[in-house]
């Protein structure tokens, strides 16, 4: 009955991520990106379109589609990172561009997802998102520190509600 979760969770993104929470995440991402050469994109989807909910498409597959649709792959140094939440399935996926994937193990991303999930499970969506951004920041600072050169903001910092 996967589709029933998607049928009734269409407004979850706006409910759990109101404008003040989106503002806080945006500011955290902007501050983060001054410390490293990565680009963080945060996307929240309450539920899949019903036609997709009937398929066996996984949240990971959907995250890859969103990664492409939001052009997270389109950074000069291939250092884009997508945080994708599918609330109807309590799924958190992190997709990193090839420049980052070459240096960061999947286990590090799983730890970030677990950190966020623990906060979300207690209803703390803002705290979980901010903890996730900070954990991603630590990873990116370690592997892709700011080098003092120009660090232009290539992707929007504002979280996307799908």
Secondary structure as GFF3:
##gff-version 3
##sequence-region A 1 162
A	DSSP	alpha_helix	2	8	.	.	.	ID=ss1
A	DSSP	alpha_helix	12	16	.	.	.	ID=ss2
A	DSSP	alpha_helix	19	32	.	.	.	ID=ss3
A	DSSP	beta_strand	39	45	.	.	.	ID=ss4
A	DSSP	alpha_helix	50	53	.	.	.	ID=ss5
A	DSSP	alpha_helix	59	69	.	.	.	ID=ss6
A	DSSP	beta_strand	80	86	.	.	.	ID=ss7
A	DSSP	three_ten_helix	87	89	.	.	.	ID=ss8
A	DSSP	beta_strand	91	96	.	.	.	ID=ss9
A	DSSP	alpha_helix	98	101	.	.	.	ID=ss10
A	DSSP	alpha_helix	106	121	.	.	.	ID=ss11
A	DSSP	alpha_helix	125	143	.	.	.	ID=ss12
A	DSSP	beta_strand	160	161	.	.	.	ID=ss13
###
